[in-house]
Structures are given as C-alpha cells and as structure tokens.
Amino acid sequence: MKKNNILDEAVRLSLDSYFADLGDTEPNDLYDMVVGCVERPLLAVAMQRANNNQSRAALMLGVTRNTLRKKLLAHKLI
C-alpha cells in the first residue's frame, strides 16, 4: 500500500465495519458523521504541529484563519 493511500484505506475499513454493524439499518447523516470524525483530529494535529499558531495551522490546512477559527470553535478545540 502506498503511503498516500493509508488514510484512504483506514476510512474504507472503518466504513465497512460501520455498515456491517448497521446490518439492514439505513445510515443517517453519514457525510456529516465522517467529516466530523476526520475533521476534529485533523484540526487538532494541525494546531499541535503549528504550536497552536492559528495562522500557521490555517496555512498548513489551506484554509483562511477565520475558517480555521470557526472550525476550532465548532469542535470545541479552543
């Protein structure tokens, strides 16, 4: 497996497990659930690697500082 596919594979395996656990039940709000599960640790790691400097973390993530701040607040990371 190539390094750039590790995250992709982890998400796929997690989703396979999630659907197996659901059985015949239809999922709800799957997109928001997955984005929320990935976004929170992504923001936390970016902030840690940027030494809690929001401008540096925003640059690293490719978003504006205002967008980053809104997401940090939404995930209760600040």
N, C-alpha and C positions, 0 to 999 in steps of 0.2 A: 504494500500500500504506500502510495506517495504521501509525503508529509502534508501537502496541502489538502489531502482528502481525509485526514484523520478526523477533523471536526465533522465533516460531511457524514462519514461513516458512523460516528458516535451518535449523531442526530438520528440517522436512519435506524440504527439499532434500538435507540430509545423509543422511537415512534412505533417500531414493530412490536416492542414489548408493551407499549401503551395500548395499541389496538388489540393485542392478544388478551390483555387484562380486561378490556371493554367487552369482549365477546361480541354478542349481537347488538349491544347498545350503540346507538349512533353518537359520535362525539359532538360536542358543542363548543363553539369559540376556540377551535383548535389553533387557528392562526395566532390569536392574541395570547393563548397559553404558551405556544412555542416561542414566540418573540419575547414574551416576558421572562421565560426561563433562560433564554440566551442573553438577553439584553442586560439584565441585572449583573451577572458575573462579568460580562464584557466591560461594563462601565466601572465596576469595582477594580478590575485588574488594570484598566487604563489609568484610573486615578492613582492607583498604587505605583505603577511604573512611572507616572509623571510626578511623583512625590506630592500628590494632592494639588497640583497646579492645574486648575481647570483649563486655562488657555493651552497648555501643552497637551493635556489629555484630549481636548477638542481637536487640536491639530492632528494628533495621532489617530483619532477616530474618523476624521474627515467630516466633522460637523462644526457648526458655529458654537461659540462658547455659550450663547443663550440657549441653544438647543440642548447642549450638554447639561446645563444647569437645570432646565425643566425636567429632563430625564432623571437626573440625580435626585431631584426633589420627589418626582413621581415614585421612584423606587426607594425612597427614604434612605438615601445614601449620604445626604447632608442634612 
